[in-house]
Amino acid sequence: MSSASEIKKAFGVNAKRVQSRLDDITASPNLAILMQLPAANCHRLTGSRQGEWAVNISANHRMIFEIANDPVPMDEEDRIETIKVTDIRITTTTDYH
C-alpha cells in the first residue's frame, strides 16, 4: 500500500496516523531511533504476541511488525541490539485491546 488514496480507503479516519507511522518508520535508520519517537510509542509485545513489536496508530489501534534482519542482531546477553535492527516487516494493523 503506497498511495494516499489506498491508505485512506483502507484506514478511513486513521489514514493520516497510519501515514505518519509509515513516515516515521521510513525516516528511522534503525529500531533504536524509532523507539525514541514519542508519537510512535514503539514497543515490544508480550504474551501471545511475543516476538512482535508495535507502533501506535490511535489509542487502541496498533501497527504490528516483526524484525526482518536475518539473523536478528543480539548481544552477548541475548538482548536485541535495536541500533543494529535495520529491517522490519509490517504484518498487520489491529485493535488488540
PATIDREN-726478 format. One record per residue (C-alpha): y, z, x; residue number from 0; residue in one letter. Coordinates in steps of 0.001 Angstrom, whole numbers, padded with zeros to 6 digits. Layout:
<py:Y, pz:Z, px:X, resi:NUM, resn:a>
...
***
This chain:
<py:000000, pz:000000, px:000000, resi:0, resn:m>
<py:003137, pz:-001102, px:001761, resi:1, resn:s>
<py:005829, pz:-002279, px:-000608, resi:2, resn:s>
<py:008222, pz:-000052, px:-002516, resi:3, resn:a>
<py:007179, pz:-001642, px:-005796, resi:4, resn:s>
<py:003478, pz:-000922, px:-005140, resi:5, resn:e>
<py:004290, pz:002691, px:-004302, resi:6, resn:i>
<py:006465, pz:003028, px:-007429, resi:7, resn:k>
<py:003708, pz:001566, px:-009615, resi:8, resn:k>
<py:001036, pz:003860, px:-008158, resi:9, resn:a>
<py:003022, pz:007112, px:-007935, resi:10, resn:f>
<py:005792, pz:006895, px:-010536, resi:11, resn:g>
<py:008144, pz:009885, px:-010289, resi:12, resn:v>
<py:006638, pz:010874, px:-006927, resi:13, resn:n>
<py:007180, pz:007450, px:-005334, resi:14, resn:a>
<py:010227, pz:008473, px:-003274, resi:15, resn:k>
<py:008450, pz:011550, px:-001956, resi:16, resn:r>
<py:005351, pz:009524, px:-001093, resi:17, resn:v>
<py:007534, pz:007044, px:000797, resi:18, resn:q>
<py:009274, pz:009926, px:002591, resi:19, resn:s>
<py:005941, pz:011335, px:003755, resi:20, resn:r>
<py:004780, pz:007885, px:004900, resi:21, resn:l>
<py:008052, pz:007538, px:006816, resi:22, resn:d>
<py:007522, pz:010996, px:008371, resi:23, resn:d>
<py:004007, pz:010032, px:009462, resi:24, resn:i>
<py:005182, pz:006726, px:010923, resi:25, resn:t>
<py:008059, pz:008366, px:012805, resi:26, resn:a>
<py:005898, pz:011135, px:014295, resi:27, resn:s>
<py:004312, pz:010150, px:017597, resi:28, resn:p>
<py:001671, pz:012866, px:017189, resi:29, resn:n>
<py:000390, pz:015540, px:014821, resi:30, resn:l>
<py:002318, pz:018315, px:016589, resi:31, resn:a>
<py:005620, pz:016627, px:015699, resi:32, resn:i>
<py:004550, pz:016022, px:012086, resi:33, resn:l>
<py:003701, pz:019724, px:011816, resi:34, resn:m>
<py:007289, pz:020613, px:012782, resi:35, resn:q>
<py:008866, pz:018752, px:009830, resi:36, resn:l>
<py:009678, pz:021343, px:007149, resi:37, resn:p>
<py:009685, pz:018900, px:004218, resi:38, resn:a>
<py:006224, pz:017604, px:005109, resi:39, resn:a>
<py:004672, pz:021088, px:005380, resi:40, resn:n>
<py:001786, pz:019564, px:007326, resi:41, resn:c>
<py:-001164, pz:021934, px:007280, resi:42, resn:h>
<py:-004873, pz:022164, px:007871, resi:43, resn:r>
<py:-007054, pz:022604, px:004800, resi:44, resn:l>
<py:-009867, pz:025109, px:004403, resi:45, resn:t>
<py:-012875, pz:025748, px:002209, resi:46, resn:g>
<py:-014419, pz:022632, px:000706, resi:47, resn:s>
<py:-011679, pz:020553, px:002364, resi:48, resn:r>
<py:-012313, pz:021843, px:005888, resi:49, resn:q>
<py:-011687, pz:019079, px:008419, resi:50, resn:g>
<py:-008892, pz:017603, px:006302, resi:51, resn:e>
<py:-005144, pz:018013, px:006579, resi:52, resn:w>
<py:-002320, pz:017617, px:004065, resi:53, resn:a>
<py:001383, pz:016984, px:003720, resi:54, resn:v>
<py:003371, pz:017906, px:000627, resi:55, resn:n>
<py:004430, pz:015278, px:-001874, resi:56, resn:i>
<py:005596, pz:017780, px:-004505, resi:57, resn:s>
<py:004933, pz:021408, px:-005423, resi:58, resn:a>
<py:001338, pz:020610, px:-006416, resi:59, resn:n>
<py:000653, pz:017123, px:-005030, resi:60, resn:h>
<py:-000587, pz:016506, px:-001511, resi:61, resn:r>
<py:-001304, pz:013503, px:000669, resi:62, resn:m>
<py:-004659, pz:014240, px:002292, resi:63, resn:i>
<py:-005604, pz:012854, px:005697, resi:64, resn:f>
<py:-008099, pz:013273, px:008470, resi:65, resn:e>
<py:-007785, pz:012900, px:012210, resi:66, resn:i>
<py:-008860, pz:009424, px:013236, resi:67, resn:a>
<py:-008848, pz:009894, px:017020, resi:68, resn:n>
<py:-012378, pz:009442, px:018314, resi:69, resn:d>
<py:-013171, pz:011861, px:019756, resi:70, resn:p>
<py:-010840, pz:014450, px:018232, resi:71, resn:v>
<py:-008835, pz:015924, px:021154, resi:72, resn:p>
<py:-009976, pz:019522, px:021706, resi:73, resn:m>
<py:-009003, pz:022137, px:024291, resi:74, resn:d>
<py:-011351, pz:024425, px:026236, resi:75, resn:e>
<py:-011331, pz:026950, px:023377, resi:76, resn:e>
<py:-012389, pz:024336, px:020780, resi:77, resn:d>
<py:-008942, pz:024072, px:019175, resi:78, resn:r>
<py:-007486, pz:020722, px:018154, resi:79, resn:i>
<py:-004808, pz:019592, px:020592, resi:80, resn:e>
<py:-002317, pz:018423, px:017966, resi:81, resn:t>
<py:000005, pz:016929, px:020570, resi:82, resn:i>
<py:-002798, pz:014512, px:021531, resi:83, resn:k>
<py:-003612, pz:013516, px:017938, resi:84, resn:v>
<py:-002009, pz:010112, px:017541, resi:85, resn:t>
<py:-004224, pz:008596, px:014841, resi:86, resn:d>
<py:-004696, pz:009775, px:011277, resi:87, resn:i>
<py:-006332, pz:008193, px:008242, resi:88, resn:r>
<py:-004884, pz:008935, px:004803, resi:89, resn:i>
<py:-007795, pz:009461, px:002431, resi:90, resn:t>
<py:-006167, pz:010310, px:-000894, resi:91, resn:t>
<py:-003285, pz:011865, px:-002762, resi:92, resn:t>
<py:-004150, pz:014621, px:-005171, resi:93, resn:t>
<py:-003130, pz:017688, px:-007114, resi:94, resn:d>
<py:-005778, pz:020125, px:-005919, resi:95, resn:y>
<py:-004086, pz:023263, px:-007233, resi:96, resn:h>
***
